[in-house]
């Protein structure tokens, strides 16, 4: 305790002697304010205005709109519009979430937060990550599958065009050189031996002799011929405390109990072991402590980046003119989306952004939803 007090007073003395900015930095080391609290202090925002802005977060928590990844939306931040963006998304262990906000040359602060839905009847959310102060990005490796909510909130006086990009990437490289998702032709849980057991991995088909690579840095814990897997290699991923299983190899690279780096060749695709009657392929599995085998698909499954440019000028408000009523949807698609409300002709909608041919809007009752561009006309 005494050491902490001495450290605090030393920091305070140095900060006082070098200016207010350093005083704030020194204080932050002790009090650890949130990014939003630092924002209010540094920009001297009144408590009343800050409270209006901060209260928008509860509105976002209650939003029910969903997106599939990758996702891209474009729009325009308006000063004191108090826009806030909230999206529900399903994430899997083995994925890394990346959220990025791009603006033009005018600097505007943006706050990104990620919540995880808890398994209870109240659908409560727990914050699991937030962007750093003065940052436009958030990245997080997902360690527990579930429903998440990402919330993006620009600063109060933001006035700039923007693009929000949300995507996932697998935490591992693809385990077969030159392979693609289409090479995976047998998945986790498929029945084996007439239903006596289930498949505990994925099978990646490729020509015999195709290099099999280390999907991450790690330590070779075992390599040789054994049981159903035939010629096999075990790679230990110490960072995630799990073991990676490469089976049915035609041959094994000279490894020993060595450290390997991502991309190193571990062996070559074959059909040894109990795969002698099948085409050459790699059985790739992941084993995690007491849990045993886990589904490896999302650790290696590749997703394309979103690639589109919203057509035409981005409007700031919308007015429905084409139908007497129109449906509001929870996703920017008619496929598998739910109708969550409807609006009447001439209703004015608050424009948030545009994703392909869909507008992200809020109604006069502050309900967030998506509506197709064919149903609205810019004011």
C-alpha positions in Angstrom: 0.0 0.0 0.0 2.8 2.4 1.0 4.6 1.7 -2.3 1.5 2.5 -4.3 1.0 5.8 -2.4 4.7 6.8 -3.1 4.3 5.9 -6.8 1.1 8.0 -7.0 2.7 11.1 -5.5 5.8 10.7 -7.7 3.6 10.6 -10.8 1.6 13.5 -9.5 4.7 15.7 -8.9 6.1 14.9 -12.4 2.8 15.6 -14.0 2.3 18.9 -12.2 5.7 20.0 -13.2 5.1 19.2 -16.9 1.5 20.4 -17.6 -2.1 19.6 -17.4 -2.0 17.0 -20.2 0.5 14.9 -18.3 -1.6 15.4 -15.1 -4.5 13.8 -16.9 -2.3 10.9 -18.1 -0.9 10.4 -14.6 -4.4 10.5 -13.1 -5.6 8.0 -15.7 -3.0 5.5 -14.6 -4.7 5.5 -11.2 -8.4 5.9 -11.9 -8.5 4.1 -15.3 -11.4 6.1 -16.8 -13.4 4.6 -19.7 -12.8 5.9 -23.2 -16.1 7.8 -23.0 -15.2 9.4 -19.7 -11.9 10.6 -21.1 -13.8 12.0 -24.1 -16.1 14.0 -21.9 -13.2 15.4 -19.8 -10.9 16.1 -22.7 -13.5 17.9 -24.8 -15.1 19.6 -21.7 -18.6 18.3 -22.6 -21.4 19.4 -20.2 -22.9 16.7 -18.0 -26.4 17.3 -19.5 -25.2 16.9 -23.2 -23.0 14.0 -22.3 -25.9 12.2 -20.6 -28.1 12.6 -23.7 -25.4 11.1 -25.8 -24.5 8.3 -23.4 -28.2 7.3 -23.0 -28.2 6.3 -26.6 -26.3 3.1 -25.6 -29.4 1.7 -23.9 -31.4 2.3 -27.1 -28.8 0.4 -29.0 -28.8 -2.5 -26.5 -32.5 -2.9 -27.1 -32.1 -3.0 -30.9 -32.9 -6.3 -32.6 -31.5 -5.9 -36.1 -29.1 -8.6 -37.3 -26.4 -8.9 -39.9 -24.5 -11.7 -41.5 -20.7 -11.2 -42.1 -19.0 -9.7 -43.9 -21.0 -6.5 -43.7 -20.4 -3.0 -45.0 -22.5 0.1 -44.6 -21.9 3.7 -45.6 -23.5 7.0 -44.5 -22.8 10.4 -43.0 -22.3 11.3 -39.4 -24.3 14.4 -38.5 -23.5 16.8 -35.6 -25.7 16.3 -32.6 -27.9 13.7 -34.4 -27.0 11.2 -31.7 -26.8 8.4 -34.2 -25.8 5.0 -32.8 -25.4 1.7 -34.7 -26.2 -1.7 -33.2 -26.0 -5.1 -34.8 -26.6 -8.6 -33.5 -24.3 -11.2 -35.0 -23.5 -14.9 -34.3 -19.8 -15.6 -33.7 -18.0 -18.9 -33.3 -14.9 -20.0 -31.4 -12.0 -19.9 -33.9 -13.1 -16.6 -35.5 -11.5 -13.2 -35.0 -13.9 -10.3 -35.2 -12.7 -7.1 -36.9 -14.7 -3.9 -36.8 -13.4 -0.8 -38.6 -14.8 2.7 -39.1 -13.4 4.7 -42.0 -14.1 8.5 -42.2 -12.8 11.2 -44.5 -9.9 13.5 -43.7 -11.8 15.3 -41.0 -10.9 13.6 -37.6 -14.0 12.4 -35.7 -13.8 10.1 -32.7 -15.8 6.8 -32.8 -16.5 4.4 -30.0 -16.9 0.7 -30.6 -18.1 -1.7 -28.0 -18.8 -5.5 -28.1 -21.4 -7.2 -25.9 -22.0 -11.0 -25.4 -25.6 -12.1 -24.9 -25.9 -14.1 -21.7 -27.8 -17.4 -21.6 -30.9 -16.3 -19.6 -34.5 -15.5 -20.3 -33.9 -11.8 -20.0 -31.5 -11.6 -22.9 -29.1 -9.5 -21.0 -25.7 -8.5 -22.5 -22.3 -8.3 -20.9 -19.6 -6.0 -22.4 -16.6 -8.0 -23.4 -14.5 -5.5 -25.4 -14.3 -1.9 -26.5 -12.0 0.1 -28.8 -9.1 2.1 -27.4 -9.5 5.8 -26.9 -9.1 7.7 -30.2 -9.2 4.4 -32.2 -11.4 3.5 -35.2 -11.0 -0.3 -34.9 -11.8 -3.2 -32.6 -10.4 -6.7 -33.0 -11.1 -9.7 -30.8 -10.6 -13.4 -31.0 -13.8 -15.2 -30.1 -13.3 -17.7 -27.2 -17.0 -18.6 -26.6 -19.6 -19.1 -29.4 -22.8 -17.2 -29.1 -24.8 -14.1 -30.0 -22.9 -10.8 -29.8 -23.9 -7.2 -30.2 -21.6 -4.6 -31.7 -22.4 -1.0 -31.0 -20.8 1.9 -32.9 -21.2 5.5 -31.7 -19.7 8.6 -33.2 -18.7 11.6 -31.1 -21.4 14.3 -30.5 -20.1 16.8 -33.1 -19.0 14.2 -35.7 -19.6 15.5 -39.2 -18.2 13.3 -41.9 -19.0 10.6 -44.4 -18.2 7.1 -43.0 -17.9 3.4 -43.9 -18.3 0.7 -41.3 -16.8 -2.7 -42.1 -17.5 -5.7 -39.9 -16.0 -9.1 -40.8 -14.5 -12.2 -39.3 -11.3 -14.0 -40.2 -10.2 -17.5 -39.0 -7.5 -17.5 -36.4 -5.6 -20.3 -38.3 -4.2 -20.6 -41.8 -5.8 -23.1 -44.1 -4.1 -26.4 -43.3 -3.6 -27.7 -46.9 -1.5 -25.6 -49.3 -3.5 -23.9 -52.0 -6.8 -25.3 -50.4 -10.1 -23.6 -50.3 -13.4 -24.0 -48.4 -14.7 -26.2 -51.2 -11.9 -28.8 -50.5 -13.7 -29.5 -47.1 -16.1 -32.3 -48.0 -16.7 -34.1 -44.7 -17.6 -32.1 -41.6 -17.8 -32.3 -37.9 -20.4 -34.7 -36.5 -20.8 -36.8 -39.7 -21.6 -40.5 -38.8 -18.9 -43.1 -39.1 -18.9 -46.9 -38.9 -22.6 -47.2 -39.5 -23.4 -44.7 -36.7 -21.1 -46.1 -34.1 -19.2 -42.9 -33.8 -19.2 -39.3 -35.1 -16.5 -37.5 -37.1 -14.3 -35.5 -34.8 -12.8 -33.1 -37.4 -13.0 -32.0 -41.0 -11.7 -33.8 -44.1 -9.9 -31.7 -46.7 -9.5 -33.4 -50.0 -6.5 -32.6 -52.3 -4.2 -34.5 -54.7 -1.8 -36.9 -53.1 1.4 -35.2 -52.1 0.0 -31.7 -51.6 1.8 -30.1 -48.7 0.1 -29.9 -45.3 1.2 -26.9 -43.3 1.3 -25.6 -39.8 -1.7 -23.4 -39.3 -0.1 -21.5 -36.5 3.2 -21.3 -34.6 3.7 -24.2 -32.3 5.6 -27.2 -31.0 5.5 -30.7 -32.6 4.5 -33.0 -29.8 4.2 -36.2 -31.8 4.8 -37.5 -35.3 4.7 -41.0 -36.6 2.4 -43.9 -37.5 -0.4 -44.8 -35.1 -3.9 -46.3 -35.2 -6.7 -45.1 -37.4 -4.9 -41.9 -38.3 -2.1 -43.7 -40.0 0.8 -41.3 -40.6 0.1 -38.3 -38.4 1.4 -35.2 -36.8 0.4 -33.5 -33.6 1.0 -29.8 -33.2 0.7 -28.0 -29.9 -0.8 -24.5 -29.9 0.3 -23.3 -26.6 -1.3 -19.9 -27.0 -4.8 -21.4 -27.1 -3.8 -24.5 -25.1 -5.0 -27.0 -27.7 -3.5 -29.7 -29.9 -3.9 -29.9 -33.6 -4.2 -33.3 -35.3 -3.1 -34.0 -38.9 -4.0 -37.5 -40.0 -3.8 -39.9 -43.0 -0.6 -38.3 -44.3 1.2 -39.9 -47.3 4.5 -39.0 -45.6 5.8 -36.8 -42.8 8.3 -34.0 -43.1 11.5 -34.3 -41.0 10.4 -32.5 -37.9 11.5 -34.1 -34.6 10.1 -32.5 -31.5 10.7 -29.1 -33.0 9.2 -25.6 -33.0 7.5 -24.7 -36.2 6.1 -21.5 -37.6 3.0 -20.8 -39.5 3.2 -22.1 -43.0 5.9 -24.7 -42.4 5.4 -28.0 -44.1 4.4 -30.8 -41.7 3.8 -33.6 -44.2 1.9 -34.4 -47.4 -1.7 -35.4 -48.2 -2.4 -39.1 -48.4 -4.8 -41.8 -47.3 -3.0 -43.9 -44.7 -4.6 -45.5 -41.7 -8.3 -46.3 -42.0 -8.6 -44.0 -45.1 -7.0 -46.5 -47.5 -10.3 -46.9 -49.4 -11.0 -43.2 -49.8 -9.4 -40.5 -52.0 -6.4 -38.7 -50.5 -7.3 -36.1 -47.9 -6.2 -34.5 -44.7 -8.2 -35.2 -41.5 -7.8 -32.1 -39.4 -8.9 -32.0 -35.8 -8.5 -29.9 -32.7 -8.4 -31.2 -29.1 -8.8 -29.0 -26.2 -8.0 -30.3 -22.7 -10.8 -32.0 -20.8 -13.3 -31.0 -23.5 -11.7 -33.3 -26.0 -12.4 -32.8 -29.7 -14.0 -29.5 -30.8 -15.3 -28.4 -34.2 -12.3 -27.0 -36.2 -14.3 -25.6 -39.1 -14.4 -21.9 -38.0 -10.7 -21.9 -37.1 -9.9 -22.4 -40.8 -13.0 -21.3 -42.8 -12.2 -18.4 -45.1 -14.6 -15.5 -45.7 -14.4 -12.9 -48.5 -14.1 -9.2 -47.8 -17.3 -7.1 -48.4 -16.9 -5.4 -51.8 -19.5 -2.9 -52.9 -20.1 0.8 -53.3 -23.5 2.2 -52.4 -25.0 3.6 -55.6 -25.9 7.3 -55.8 -25.9 10.1 -53.3 -26.3 9.0 -49.6 -29.4 10.9 -48.3 -29.8 12.1 -44.7 -33.5 11.5 -44.3 -36.0 9.3 -46.1 -39.7 9.5 -46.9 -41.8 6.5 -47.9 -43.8 7.2 -51.1 -44.2 4.0 -53.1 -46.7 2.1 -51.0 -49.4 2.8 -48.5 -47.6 0.6 -46.0 -44.2 -1.1 -46.0 -42.5 -3.8 -43.9 -39.5 -3.2 -41.7 -37.1 -6.1 -41.5 -34.5 -7.2 -38.9 -31.9 -8.0 -41.6 -30.9 -6.3 -44.9 -32.4 -9.1 -46.9 -35.7 -10.8 -47.6 -34.1 -14.2 -47.2 -34.5 -15.5 -43.6 -35.3 -12.1 -42.2 -38.2 -11.3 -39.9 -40.7 -8.5 -40.3 -40.4 -6.4 -37.1 -42.8 -3.6 -38.0 -44.4 -1.5 -40.7 -44.8 2.1 -41.7 -47.4 4.2 -43.5 -47.0 6.4 -46.5 -45.3 9.7 -45.9 -43.8 8.5 -42.6 -40.4 10.1 -42.1 -37.5 7.9 -41.2 -34.1 8.8 -39.7 -31.4 7.6 -42.1 -28.4 5.8 -40.5 -26.7 4.3 -43.5 -26.9 2.2 -46.6 -25.8 -1.4 -47.2 -26.1 -2.5 -50.8 -29.8 -1.8 -51.7 -30.9 -1.6 -48.0 -31.3 1.4 -45.8 -30.6 1.1 -42.1 -33.1 3.5 -40.4 -34.8 4.5 -37.2 -38.5 5.2 -37.0 -40.1 8.1 -35.2 -40.4 5.7 -32.2 -36.6 5.1 -32.4 -37.0 1.5 -33.6 -34.0 0.4 -35.7 -34.7 -1.6 -38.8 -33.8 -2.2 -42.5 -36.0 -1.2 -45.4 -35.4 -1.7 -49.2 -34.4 1.3 -51.2 -37.3 0.7 -53.6 -39.8 1.6 -50.8 -38.4 5.0 -49.9 -37.6 8.3 -51.5 -34.9 10.7 -50.2 -36.3 14.0 -49.0 
